[in-house]
């Protein structure tokens, strides 16, 4: 039963006995392991020396809540200096979407959510423009038009006021994940810090190439043969956050800049949907400036 299923994610210094200790404890507690994946980052100049593990298991009724499992795991956590969390499979992530004036990623995510393809609860959509209010309301969701007022006042103050509204919405709706579905505003360092590890952005380029407002025009000017998109966690360093997913599409000389844009938008939708799914299924673990993704 889904209400008895949990996912354990952990990271700790790579050492002997971690898998044995974790699986042994779950076995002794009467749990049934359904799936287990692990990775040790020990090679390369930028290796972190950390061990990562994701375990999907079914717990007996008397243990079927995260706080009880956390207490059960206390000794092993301390023994191996672990960062570990239990996630109830039946508890869906509450997601807030944010958009500006390009709606392809927004519409794709809403369709996947409404059709049951994406296991999330969308609590609403924030737009700094009202362009997609009708689309969002057609899905039966609230649209929060939060423009950044610039009527001759201080732009920084206007941005702070708008982000205060976003913060209030995140708190009142108990938001687990914020998705920037082509939200074309740079989040402040303070908001990035508050949303660390729980805000995903889609960049319309195969990072780090062709940054900026018109990457497809840049790509067309360079005659590229591959274009792509990158989904990453939001950080204060613009478009430099830990990468979750990337994909590319092959193109050729016959395509115009507008053609490249159309192809690229399709890639963006797919890449962002994958990143959101993997995040809410607790398949993405942060590893410094990188991620470990258990697919």
Backbone as CSV, one residue per row, in Angstrom:
resi,resn,N_x,N_y,N_z,CA_x,CA_y,CA_z,C_x,C_y,C_z
1,UNK,0.833,-1.191,0.000,0.000,0.000,0.000,0.874,1.248,0.000
2,UNK,0.497,2.256,-0.810,1.334,3.432,-0.960,1.539,4.172,0.357
3,UNK,0.538,4.147,1.261,0.688,4.879,2.511,1.727,4.260,3.437
4,UNK,2.157,3.036,3.126,3.205,2.385,3.912,4.558,2.421,3.210
5,UNK,4.642,3.108,2.074,5.886,3.166,1.315,6.642,4.461,1.597
6,UNK,7.965,4.340,1.684,8.816,5.483,1.983,10.052,5.441,1.091
7,UNK,10.673,6.605,0.967,11.953,6.701,0.281,12.950,7.312,1.248
8,UNK,14.053,6.631,1.441,15.153,7.124,2.260,16.235,7.644,1.336
9,UNK,16.636,8.899,1.522,17.770,9.451,0.783,18.841,9.835,1.793
10,UNK,20.089,9.545,1.447,21.158,9.836,2.396,22.456,10.163,1.677
11,UNK,23.305,10.904,2.378,24.667,11.194,1.937,25.557,11.157,3.159
12,UNK,26.749,10.599,2.987,27.693,10.503,4.093,29.094,10.279,3.534
13,UNK,30.126,10.443,4.341,31.463,10.103,3.864,31.502,8.646,3.410
14,UNK,32.149,8.404,2.271,32.196,7.051,1.716,33.089,6.168,2.573
15,UNK,32.504,5.108,3.111,33.245,4.176,3.961,32.584,2.811,3.873
16,UNK,33.252,1.807,4.384,32.709,0.452,4.336,31.526,0.306,5.287
17,UNK,30.580,-0.530,4.884,29.518,-0.936,5.784,28.247,-0.125,5.744
18,UNK,28.197,0.925,4.909,27.007,1.776,4.910,25.789,1.013,4.383
19,UNK,25.936,0.368,3.227,24.809,-0.362,2.637,24.348,-1.472,3.570
20,UNK,25.292,-2.177,4.155,24.952,-3.271,5.077,24.194,-2.741,6.290
21,UNK,24.658,-1.621,6.838,24.005,-1.070,8.028,22.592,-0.612,7.720
22,UNK,22.419,0.059,6.584,21.096,0.588,6.221,20.134,-0.547,5.912
23,UNK,20.545,-1.458,5.033,19.646,-2.551,4.652,19.384,-3.479,5.839
24,UNK,20.393,-3.685,6.674,20.208,-4.539,7.846,19.214,-3.962,8.829
25,UNK,19.305,-2.664,9.054,18.374,-2.025,9.978,16.941,-2.089,9.451
26,UNK,16.782,-1.828,8.157,15.444,-1.901,7.579,14.891,-3.326,7.654
27,UNK,15.753,-4.308,7.408,15.323,-5.709,7.495,14.888,-6.059,8.920
28,UNK,15.698,-5.678,9.897,15.371,-5.985,11.288,14.079,-5.306,11.733
29,UNK,13.767,-4.162,11.116,12.542,-3.452,11.479,11.320,-3.999,10.752
30,UNK,11.525,-4.999,9.906,10.401,-5.600,9.193,10.025,-4.898,7.911
31,UNK,10.945,-4.087,7.373,10.672,-3.364,6.131,11.036,-4.218,4.921
32,UNK,10.372,-3.964,3.812,10.632,-4.674,2.561,11.220,-3.685,1.553
33,UNK,12.487,-3.875,1.182,13.134,-2.980,0.232,12.631,-3.287,-1.172
34,UNK,12.089,-2.258,-1.833,11.546,-2.397,-3.185,12.557,-2.009,-4.254
35,UNK,13.435,-1.072,-3.915,14.438,-0.612,-4.877,15.542,0.099,-4.104
36,UNK,16.791,-0.074,-4.547,17.906,0.573,-3.869,18.968,0.957,-4.894
37,UNK,19.463,2.183,-4.788,20.527,2.666,-5.666,21.562,3.402,-4.836
38,UNK,22.820,3.322,-5.259,23.866,4.006,-4.528,24.985,4.467,-5.457
39,UNK,25.728,5.476,-4.983,26.823,6.029,-5.773,27.857,6.624,-4.831
40,UNK,29.143,6.322,-5.108,30.238,6.905,-4.350,31.042,7.843,-5.236
41,UNK,31.195,9.099,-4.810,31.918,10.096,-5.614,33.377,10.129,-5.159
42,UNK,34.180,9.219,-5.714,35.558,9.061,-5.259,36.593,9.366,-6.322
43,UNK,36.174,9.564,-7.572,37.141,9.720,-8.651,37.076,11.119,-9.252
44,UNK,38.206,11.578,-9.787,38.260,12.875,-10.457,38.781,13.964,-9.543
45,UNK,39.209,15.043,-10.146,39.794,16.146,-9.385,38.787,16.827,-8.468
46,UNK,37.513,16.790,-8.847,36.499,17.468,-8.047,35.666,16.496,-7.215
47,UNK,36.193,15.312,-6.974,35.461,14.310,-6.198,35.229,14.817,-4.772
48,UNK,34.046,14.532,-4.240,33.690,14.998,-2.902,33.951,13.947,-1.828
49,UNK,34.197,12.705,-2.235,34.411,11.651,-1.248,33.155,11.235,-0.518
50,UNK,32.003,11.570,-1.080,30.736,11.257,-0.431,30.078,10.026,-1.055
51,UNK,29.259,9.370,-0.249,28.472,8.224,-0.684,27.003,8.625,-0.635
52,UNK,26.264,8.278,-1.688,24.857,8.636,-1.795,24.022,7.374,-1.968
53,UNK,22.812,7.404,-1.395,21.959,6.218,-1.469,20.490,6.641,-1.469
54,UNK,19.710,5.934,-2.262,18.251,6.116,-2.290,17.621,4.739,-2.147
55,UNK,16.766,4.584,-1.143,16.118,3.298,-0.879,14.605,3.495,-0.839
56,UNK,13.914,2.766,-1.679,12.447,2.767,-1.700,12.001,1.490,-0.994
57,UNK,11.222,1.634,0.075,10.859,0.455,0.866,9.441,0.572,1.400
58,UNK,8.917,-0.570,1.800,7.599,-0.635,2.441,7.803,-0.954,3.915
59,UNK,7.168,-0.176,4.776,7.316,-0.339,6.218,6.110,-1.057,6.807
60,UNK,6.293,-1.781,7.900,5.135,-2.375,8.583,4.272,-1.271,9.184
61,UNK,2.991,-1.544,9.430,2.074,-0.482,9.894,2.563,0.285,11.120
62,UNK,3.207,-0.393,12.063,3.630,0.289,13.288,4.786,1.271,13.077
63,UNK,5.420,1.214,11.911,6.529,2.121,11.616,6.195,3.093,10.487
64,UNK,4.959,3.079,10.036,4.614,3.773,8.796,4.370,5.269,8.993
65,UNK,5.343,5.949,9.566,5.351,7.415,9.553,6.798,7.873,9.668
66,UNK,7.082,8.995,9.037,8.459,9.468,8.921,9.117,9.746,10.269
67,UNK,8.452,10.396,11.248,9.107,10.643,12.545,9.551,9.364,13.255
68,UNK,8.723,8.309,13.198,9.102,7.044,13.815,10.326,6.460,13.138
69,UNK,10.364,6.503,11.814,11.518,5.995,11.079,12.766,6.830,11.370
70,UNK,12.608,8.133,11.513,13.743,8.991,11.849,14.354,8.575,13.181
71,UNK,13.515,8.317,14.174,14.015,7.889,15.485,14.710,6.540,15.388
72,UNK,14.135,5.624,14.634,14.718,4.291,14.454,16.110,4.384,13.849
73,UNK,16.318,5.384,13.006,17.545,5.497,12.240,18.624,6.318,12.952
74,UNK,18.332,6.790,14.146,19.226,7.723,14.829,20.645,7.223,15.009
75,UNK,20.815,5.972,15.449,22.159,5.453,15.725,22.987,5.328,14.448
76,UNK,22.374,4.786,13.394,23.101,4.626,12.129,23.469,5.992,11.549
77,UNK,22.563,6.939,11.662,22.839,8.296,11.186,24.086,8.867,11.882
78,UNK,24.132,8.706,13.207,25.266,9.233,13.964,26.548,8.464,13.667
79,UNK,26.451,7.156,13.534,27.626,6.310,13.298,28.351,6.679,12.017
80,UNK,27.597,6.980,10.970,28.207,7.242,9.669,28.170,8.734,9.285
81,UNK,27.813,9.614,10.222,27.749,11.058,9.969,26.905,11.354,8.727
82,UNK,25.702,10.792,8.721,24.824,10.882,7.553,23.951,12.124,7.573
83,UNK,23.668,12.624,6.375,22.510,13.489,6.153,21.459,12.582,5.535
84,UNK,20.400,12.319,6.273,19.402,11.350,5.811,18.003,11.890,6.041
85,UNK,17.101,11.567,5.093,15.705,11.979,5.211,14.791,10.852,4.737
86,UNK,13.649,10.723,5.427,12.612,9.791,5.003,11.477,10.589,4.359
87,UNK,11.000,10.102,3.222,9.928,10.774,2.490,8.773,9.786,2.305
88,UNK,7.585,10.178,2.705,6.411,9.330,2.500,5.990,9.402,1.033
89,UNK,5.901,8.262,0.378,5.558,8.220,-1.045,4.166,8.797,-1.299
90,UNK,3.248,8.566,-0.367,1.870,9.023,-0.550,1.720,10.533,-0.398
91,UNK,2.725,11.200,0.160,2.643,12.646,0.369,3.186,13.377,-0.853
92,UNK,2.302,13.965,-1.630,2.696,14.638,-2.870,3.247,16.033,-2.571
93,UNK,4.227,16.425,-3.351,4.836,17.743,-3.186,3.874,18.839,-3.633
94,UNK,3.834,19.915,-2.850,3.027,21.087,-3.181,3.904,22.043,-3.984
95,UNK,3.466,22.358,-5.204,4.311,23.049,-6.172,3.678,24.376,-6.578
96,UNK,4.505,25.419,-6.577,4.108,26.737,-7.071,4.869,27.000,-8.369
97,UNK,4.140,27.321,-9.429,4.748,27.628,-10.721,4.840,29.138,-10.895
98,UNK,5.903,29.592,-11.565,6.080,31.013,-11.842,6.381,31.196,-13.324
99,UNK,5.799,32.238,-13.928,5.900,32.408,-15.372,5.922,33.894,-15.706
100,UNK,6.455,34.209,-16.882,6.416,35.589,-17.384,5.553,35.634,-18.643
101,UNK,6.158,35.682,-19.845,5.355,35.835,-21.055,5.606,34.749,-22.100
102,UNK,6.279,33.670,-21.701,6.419,32.500,-22.570,5.768,31.329,-21.840
103,UNK,4.679,30.791,-22.412,3.850,29.860,-21.656,3.998,28.392,-21.979
104,UNK,4.959,28.015,-22.846,5.016,26.619,-23.277,5.345,25.663,-22.125
105,UNK,6.301,26.025,-21.281,6.642,25.148,-20.153,5.511,25.102,-19.132
106,UNK,4.898,26.247,-18.880,3.757,26.297,-17.961,2.639,25.390,-18.448
107,UNK,2.249,25.527,-19.697,1.149,24.728,-20.229,1.473,23.239,-20.195
108,UNK,2.725,22.906,-20.495,3.140,21.505,-20.477,3.044,20.921,-19.070
109,UNK,3.537,21.651,-18.077,3.479,21.156,-16.702,2.040,21.036,-16.214
110,UNK,1.212,22.025,-16.547,-0.187,21.970,-16.129,-0.901,20.774,-16.749
111,UNK,-0.626,20.511,-18.026,-1.256,19.369,-18.684,-0.796,18.066,-18.044
112,UNK,0.500,17.944,-17.797,1.006,16.709,-17.180,0.424,16.513,-15.787
113,UNK,0.290,17.620,-15.040,-0.312,17.525,-13.710,-1.781,17.123,-13.806
114,UNK,-2.541,17.819,-14.649,-3.981,17.586,-14.728,-4.294,16.181,-15.246
115,UNK,-3.455,15.668,-16.129,-3.702,14.348,-16.713,-3.117,13.214,-15.873
116,UNK,-2.534,13.552,-14.717,-2.019,12.527,-13.818,-0.655,11.998,-14.178
117,UNK,0.027,12.642,-15.118,1.351,12.181,-15.514,2.448,12.668,-14.573
118,UNK,2.167,13.716,-13.806,3.161,14.294,-12.913,2.608,14.260,-11.490
119,UNK,3.262,13.515,-10.580,2.716,13.305,-9.231,2.973,14.484,-8.301
120,UNK,2.294,15.599,-8.554,2.442,16.796,-7.742,1.062,17.393,-7.479
121,UNK,1.018,18.311,-6.516,-0.168,19.126,-6.295,0.208,20.567,-6.611
122,UNK,-0.288,21.088,-7.715,-0.024,22.475,-8.083,-0.953,23.367,-7.259
123,UNK,-0.361,24.281,-6.488,-1.174,25.112,-5.597,-1.506,26.457,-6.219
124,UNK,-0.870,26.797,-7.330,-1.154,28.052,-7.992,-0.022,28.467,-8.904
125,UNK,-0.240,29.585,-9.588,0.752,30.116,-10.529,0.945,31.598,-10.252
126,UNK,2.211,32.010,-10.185,2.565,33.417,-10.056,3.035,33.920,-11.409
127,UNK,2.535,35.081,-11.825,3.002,35.702,-13.051,3.310,37.166,-12.815
128,UNK,4.463,37.622,-13.289,4.728,39.060,-13.194,4.038,39.815,-14.332
129,UNK,3.443,39.068,-15.262,2.519,39.608,-16.257,1.241,38.782,-16.171
130,UNK,0.149,39.342,-16.636,-1.152,38.654,-16.556,-1.450,37.816,-17.792
131,UNK,-0.464,37.609,-18.633,-0.657,36.966,-19.933,-1.388,35.634,-19.836
132,UNK,-1.063,34.830,-18.852,-1.597,33.460,-18.801,-2.626,33.262,-17.693
133,UNK,-3.228,34.343,-17.249,-4.258,34.224,-16.214,-5.405,33.327,-16.679
134,UNK,-5.867,33.518,-17.913,-6.974,32.706,-18.430,-6.613,31.245,-18.542
135,UNK,-5.398,30.952,-19.012,-4.947,29.570,-19.133,-4.954,28.889,-17.773
136,UNK,-4.390,29.560,-16.785,-4.288,28.975,-15.442,-5.667,28.773,-14.830
137,UNK,-6.507,29.775,-14.935,-7.851,29.659,-14.358,-8.662,28.578,-15.061
138,UNK,-8.357,28.318,-16.343,-9.012,27.225,-17.059,-8.684,25.865,-16.477
139,UNK,-7.562,25.779,-15.796,-7.190,24.541,-15.113,-7.736,24.494,-13.688
140,UNK,-8.520,25.516,-13.312,-9.101,25.548,-11.977,-8.135,25.950,-10.889
141,UNK,-7.088,26.687,-11.246,-6.062,27.098,-10.302,-6.064,28.610,-10.120
142,UNK,-5.630,29.091,-8.962,-5.518,30.544,-8.779,-4.304,31.097,-9.515
143,UNK,-4.496,32.234,-10.172,-3.388,32.942,-10.807,-3.106,34.196,-9.995
144,UNK,-1.865,34.332,-9.546,-1.467,35.458,-8.711,-0.647,36.420,-9.563
145,UNK,-1.278,37.510,-9.964,-0.571,38.505,-10.771,0.225,39.405,-9.824
146,UNK,1.540,39.209,-9.812,2.415,39.966,-8.918,3.436,40.731,-9.758
147,UNK,3.028,41.851,-10.324,3.948,42.633,-11.148,5.002,43.313,-10.288
148,UNK,6.113,43.637,-10.912,7.153,44.406,-10.239,6.957,45.863,-10.640
149,UNK,6.304,46.629,-9.772,5.920,48.002,-10.086,7.163,48.871,-10.267
150,UNK,7.194,49.603,-11.380,8.347,50.464,-11.677,7.880,51.874,-12.050
151,UNK,6.824,52.342,-11.413,6.232,53.634,-11.783,7.036,54.808,-11.211
152,UNK,8.292,54.894,-11.651,9.147,55.992,-11.226,9.772,55.826,-9.867
153,UNK,9.461,54.728,-9.176,10.015,54.508,-7.848,11.359,53.801,-7.900
154,UNK,11.779,53.314,-6.751,13.050,52.609,-6.619,12.883,51.178,-7.131
155,UNK,13.584,50.771,-8.201,13.432,49.400,-8.730,13.758,48.329,-7.701
156,UNK,14.782,48.570,-6.894,15.158,47.579,-5.880,14.051,47.408,-4.849
157,UNK,13.438,48.519,-4.455,12.338,48.453,-3.486,11.137,47.739,-4.087
158,UNK,10.883,47.987,-5.378,9.778,47.310,-6.052,10.003,45.808,-6.096
159,UNK,11.232,45.418,-6.357,11.547,43.988,-6.408,11.384,43.345,-5.030
160,UNK,11.848,44.040,-3.995,11.713,43.504,-2.641,10.242,43.344,-2.262
161,UNK,9.425,44.316,-2.641,7.994,44.246,-2.311,7.330,43.075,-3.024
162,UNK,7.676,42.871,-4.293,7.085,41.758,-5.041,7.537,40.421,-4.469
163,UNK,8.825,40.316,-4.135,9.323,39.046,-3.585,8.744,38.774,-2.200
164,UNK,8.403,39.817,-1.453,7.740,39.616,-0.170,6.391,38.940,-0.371
165,UNK,5.703,39.304,-1.445,4.431,38.656,-1.766,4.643,37.190,-2.145
166,UNK,5.714,36.923,-2.883,6.023,35.542,-3.252,6.321,34.735,-1.999
167,UNK,7.130,35.292,-1.091,7.453,34.598,0.161,6.196,34.276,0.960
168,UNK,5.299,35.245,1.036,4.055,35.045,1.789,3.234,33.916,1.178
169,UNK,3.226,33.856,-0.142,2.473,32.809,-0.829,3.107,31.439,-0.586
170,UNK,4.433,31.374,-0.650,5.138,30.118,-0.378,4.814,29.620,1.024
171,UNK,4.786,30.543,1.982,4.509,30.158,3.368,3.054,29.750,3.558
172,UNK,2.123,30.548,3.045,0.704,30.270,3.286,0.243,28.997,2.592
173,UNK,0.838,28.674,1.446,0.446,27.480,0.696,1.323,26.269,1.020
174,UNK,2.239,26.435,1.970,3.130,25.334,2.400,3.810,24.698,1.177
175,UNK,4.430,25.549,0.385,5.023,25.120,-0.886,6.301,24.335,-0.645
176,UNK,6.389,23.178,-1.282,7.591,22.348,-1.208,8.586,22.668,-2.322
177,UNK,8.067,23.052,-3.495,8.915,23.278,-4.658,8.383,24.456,-5.466
178,UNK,9.297,25.340,-5.854,8.968,26.446,-6.755,9.606,26.138,-8.104
179,UNK,8.811,26.237,-9.170,9.306,25.964,-10.519,9.217,27.234,-11.348
180,UNK,10.355,27.693,-11.826,10.401,28.862,-12.697,10.203,28.374,-14.128
181,UNK,8.960,28.412,-14.575,8.594,27.902,-15.895,8.689,29.041,-16.912
182,UNK,9.935,29.429,-17.192,10.248,30.594,-18.015,9.791,31.881,-17.316
183,UNK,10.134,31.977,-16.037,9.937,33.207,-15.270,11.178,34.059,-15.494
184,UNK,11.036,35.153,-16.200,12.184,35.900,-16.697,12.572,37.059,-15.784
185,UNK,12.593,36.774,-14.486,13.092,37.730,-13.510,14.168,37.049,-12.675
186,UNK,15.208,37.772,-12.352,16.287,37.234,-11.525,15.865,37.318,-10.064
187,UNK,15.874,36.192,-9.380,15.526,36.181,-7.959,16.669,36.787,-7.147
188,UNK,16.310,37.496,-6.085,17.320,38.087,-5.216,18.132,36.995,-4.529
189,UNK,19.327,37.369,-4.087,20.174,36.414,-3.363,19.470,35.906,-2.113
190,UNK,18.703,36.782,-1.463,17.997,36.390,-0.238,16.929,35.341,-0.534
191,UNK,16.151,35.546,-1.596,15.117,34.573,-1.936,15.744,33.271,-2.418
192,UNK,16.836,33.354,-3.163,17.539,32.143,-3.599,17.988,31.324,-2.394
193,UNK,18.490,32.008,-1.371,18.951,31.300,-0.170,17.790,30.628,0.550
194,UNK,16.648,31.308,0.617,15.483,30.728,1.291,14.956,29.506,0.549
195,UNK,15.092,29.502,-0.772,14.558,28.411,-1.588,15.637,27.411,-2.000
196,UNK,16.779,27.443,-1.354,17.890,26.582,-1.743,17.468,25.109,-1.789
197,UNK,17.722,24.480,-2.929,17.401,23.068,-3.088,15.936,22.787,-3.346
198,UNK,15.103,23.815,-3.432,13.675,23.594,-3.696,13.108,24.608,-4.674
199,UNK,13.959,25.085,-5.581,13.512,25.938,-6.684,14.261,25.498,-7.932
200,UNK,13.515,25.215,-8.996,14.087,24.712,-10.244,13.816,25.707,-11.360
201,UNK,14.835,25.937,-12.167,14.719,26.832,-13.315,15.004,26.058,-14.595
202,UNK,14.393,26.505,-15.693,14.717,25.948,-17.007,15.463,27.019,-17.780
203,UNK,16.623,26.674,-18.280,17.403,27.623,-19.076,17.336,27.194,-20.529
204,UNK,16.980,28.128,-21.382,16.760,27.831,-22.790,18.094,27.788,-23.535
205,UNK,18.974,26.948,-23.058,20.278,26.764,-23.686,20.924,25.552,-23.053
206,UNK,21.873,24.972,-23.776,22.652,23.870,-23.227,23.832,24.504,-22.510
207,UNK,23.645,24.806,-21.214,24.661,25.541,-20.463,26.029,24.868,-20.578
208,UNK,27.120,25.642,-20.566,27.179,27.088,-20.334,27.157,27.915,-21.613
209,UNK,26.823,27.333,-22.739,26.849,28.072,-24.002,25.615,28.958,-24.161
210,UNK,25.783,30.054,-24.847,24.686,30.920,-25.283,23.771,31.357,-24.142
211,UNK,24.381,32.033,-23.178,23.588,32.598,-22.089,22.936,33.893,-22.557
212,UNK,21.992,34.390,-21.763,21.386,35.671,-22.069,19.976,35.539,-22.603
213,UNK,19.460,36.647,-23.127,18.038,36.730,-23.484,17.704,36.057,-24.800
214,UNK,18.662,35.957,-25.736,18.358,35.420,-27.063,19.330,34.312,-27.448
215,UNK,19.296,33.201,-26.729,20.269,32.139,-27.014,20.068,31.483,-28.367
216,UNK,18.808,31.382,-28.827,18.583,30.710,-30.107,19.092,31.565,-31.263
217,UNK,18.994,32.876,-31.133,19.571,33.751,-32.150,21.088,33.614,-32.163
218,UNK,21.680,33.508,-30.978,23.125,33.304,-30.899,23.516,31.969,-31.534
219,UNK,22.730,30.940,-31.214,23.019,29.612,-31.758,22.896,29.606,-33.279
220,UNK,21.870,30.299,-33.792,21.679,30.359,-35.235,22.848,31.075,-35.899
221,UNK,23.307,32.158,-35.276,24.411,32.921,-35.841,25.702,32.103,-35.890
222,UNK,25.837,31.167,-34.966,27.033,30.324,-34.930,26.889,29.048,-35.751
223,UNK,25.704,28.822,-36.317,25.499,27.642,-37.142,25.579,26.333,-36.387
224,UNK,25.037,26.293,-35.194,25.136,25.084,-34.379,24.366,23.930,-35.014
225,UNK,24.757,22.725,-34.647,24.091,21.511,-35.121,23.286,20.833,-34.016
226,UNK,23.481,21.274,-32.783,22.718,20.769,-31.652,22.260,21.948,-30.819
227,UNK,21.011,21.939,-30.405,20.533,22.913,-29.436,19.939,22.139,-28.268
228,UNK,19.831,22.808,-27.131,19.355,22.054,-25.980,18.784,22.944,-24.901
229,UNK,18.508,22.321,-23.760,17.961,23.026,-22.604,18.532,22.401,-21.342
230,UNK,18.546,23.197,-20.278,19.130,22.778,-19.006,18.182,23.118,-17.867
231,UNK,17.867,22.149,-17.040,17.105,22.393,-15.812,18.067,22.312,-14.643
232,UNK,18.015,23.311,-13.774,18.965,23.350,-12.662,18.321,23.993,-11.446
233,UNK,18.929,23.758,-10.295,18.467,24.417,-9.085,18.861,25.893,-9.127
234,UNK,18.016,26.720,-8.553,18.244,28.158,-8.553,19.233,28.524,-7.453
235,UNK,20.234,29.312,-7.824,21.174,29.873,-6.857,21.357,31.351,-7.165
236,UNK,22.063,32.030,-6.279,22.318,33.452,-6.486,23.238,33.704,-7.670
237,UNK,24.019,32.699,-8.061,24.858,32.816,-9.253,23.993,32.477,-10.469
238,UNK,23.701,33.462,-11.286,22.736,33.316,-12.371,23.096,32.169,-13.301
239,UNK,22.148,31.227,-13.463,22.287,30.089,-14.376,23.502,29.226,-14.076
240,UNK,23.934,29.218,-12.808,25.104,28.424,-12.425,24.756,27.366,-11.385
241,UNK,23.464,27.172,-11.099,23.065,26.228,-10.065,23.295,24.786,-10.472
242,UNK,23.289,23.861,-9.496,23.501,22.439,-9.788,22.532,21.929,-10.851
243,UNK,23.074,21.285,-11.868,22.283,20.835,-13.018,21.582,19.522,-12.693
244,UNK,20.292,19.470,-12.998,19.490,18.262,-12.770,19.361,17.450,-14.053
245,UNK,19.047,18.125,-15.152,18.817,17.418,-16.417,19.136,18.330,-17.593
246,UNK,19.605,17.726,-18.679,19.845,18.420,-19.940,19.448,17.500,-21.081
247,UNK,19.102,18.101,-22.208,18.844,17.318,-23.409,19.102,18.210,-24.615
248,UNK,19.243,17.556,-25.773,19.553,18.281,-27.000,18.672,17.766,-28.132
249,UNK,18.590,18.578,-29.186,17.926,18.178,-30.422,18.848,18.543,-31.581
250,UNK,18.910,17.690,-32.579,19.763,17.940,-33.735,19.056,18.886,-34.701
251,UNK,19.783,19.876,-35.201,19.256,20.846,-36.158,20.257,20.992,-37.299
252,UNK,19.860,21.732,-38.338,20.795,21.928,-39.450,20.637,23.321,-40.053
253,UNK,21.368,23.555,-41.127,21.447,24.875,-41.734,20.129,25.368,-42.314
254,UNK,19.186,24.472,-42.538,17.936,24.876,-43.186,16.964,25.560,-42.235
255,UNK,17.233,25.509,-40.944,16.302,26.068,-39.965,16.626,27.520,-39.661
256,UNK,15.589,28.335,-39.585,15.752,29.735,-39.216,15.868,29.855,-37.700
257,UNK,16.132,31.062,-37.237,16.185,31.296,-35.794,14.838,30.984,-35.149
258,UNK,13.740,31.313,-35.832,12.414,30.991,-35.300,12.192,29.486,-35.246
259,UNK,12.697,28.757,-36.249,12.591,27.300,-36.238,13.357,26.727,-35.051
260,UNK,14.555,27.259,-34.814,15.343,26.793,-33.674,14.610,27.047,-32.368
261,UNK,13.970,28.191,-32.286,13.211,28.520,-31.073,12.094,27.501,-30.845
262,UNK,11.389,27.133,-31.902,10.295,26.161,-31.779,10.808,24.807,-31.327
263,UNK,11.908,24.360,-31.940,12.502,23.085,-31.538,12.968,23.170,-30.088
264,UNK,13.634,24.284,-29.761,14.157,24.446,-28.413,13.080,24.453,-27.349
265,UNK,11.926,25.036,-27.661,10.848,25.072,-26.675,10.337,23.675,-26.358
266,UNK,10.291,22.814,-27.360,9.888,21.430,-27.106,10.877,20.749,-26.160
267,UNK,12.169,20.989,-26.399,13.193,20.396,-25.532,13.068,20.940,-24.115
268,UNK,12.838,22.239,-23.987,12.687,22.844,-22.663,11.575,22.167,-21.865
269,UNK,10.443,21.940,-22.512,9.302,21.326,-21.823,9.657,19.955,-21.279
270,UNK,10.290,19.148,-22.109,10.643,17.781,-21.709,11.657,17.792,-20.571
271,UNK,12.672,18.629,-20.710,13.733,18.678,-19.706,13.190,19.158,-18.361
272,UNK,12.371,20.198,-18.374,11.826,20.712,-17.118,10.907,19.691,-16.459
273,UNK,10.073,19.023,-17.243,9.171,18.014,-16.677,9.954,16.874,-16.034
274,UNK,11.026,16.452,-16.673,11.859,15.397,-16.087,12.457,15.853,-14.764
275,UNK,12.994,17.067,-14.761,13.629,17.575,-13.547,12.633,17.665,-12.396
276,UNK,11.435,18.157,-12.681,10.408,18.251,-11.640,10.038,16.862,-11.134
277,UNK,9.827,15.927,-12.040,9.478,14.568,-11.638,10.565,13.953,-10.760
278,UNK,11.798,14.056,-11.201,12.881,13.440,-10.438,13.037,14.089,-9.068
279,UNK,12.810,15.396,-8.997,12.905,16.067,-7.703,11.810,15.578,-6.758
280,UNK,10.562,15.559,-7.218,9.464,15.185,-6.322,9.469,13.693,-6.007
281,UNK,10.143,12.899,-6.820,10.312,11.482,-6.506,11.570,11.249,-5.674
282,UNK,12.211,12.326,-5.241,13.382,12.270,-4.358,14.523,11.472,-4.984
283,UNK,14.738,11.730,-6.269,15.810,11.063,-7.002,17.049,11.948,-7.162
284,UNK,16.955,13.200,-6.730,18.043,14.150,-6.932,18.671,14.495,-5.587
285,UNK,19.956,14.240,-5.457,20.690,14.561,-4.236,21.788,15.555,-4.581
286,UNK,21.884,16.612,-3.801,22.901,17.623,-4.036,24.274,17.106,-3.624
287,UNK,25.253,17.376,-4.490,26.629,16.938,-4.263,27.548,18.128,-4.541
288,UNK,27.573,19.072,-3.606,28.332,20.294,-3.832,27.684,21.113,-4.934
289,UNK,28.462,21.432,-5.987,27.919,22.179,-7.119,27.309,21.252,-8.164
290,UNK,27.243,19.972,-7.875,26.712,18.977,-8.805,25.497,18.303,-8.180
291,UNK,24.913,17.383,-8.931,23.837,16.559,-8.391,24.117,15.096,-8.701
292,UNK,23.561,14.243,-7.868,23.474,12.809,-8.144,22.006,12.532,-8.442
293,UNK,21.719,11.976,-9.610,20.331,11.725,-10.012,20.135,10.225,-10.206
294,UNK,19.344,9.619,-9.320,19.031,8.201,-9.409,17.766,8.051,-10.263
295,UNK,17.930,7.683,-11.508,16.791,7.584,-12.416,16.086,6.255,-12.283
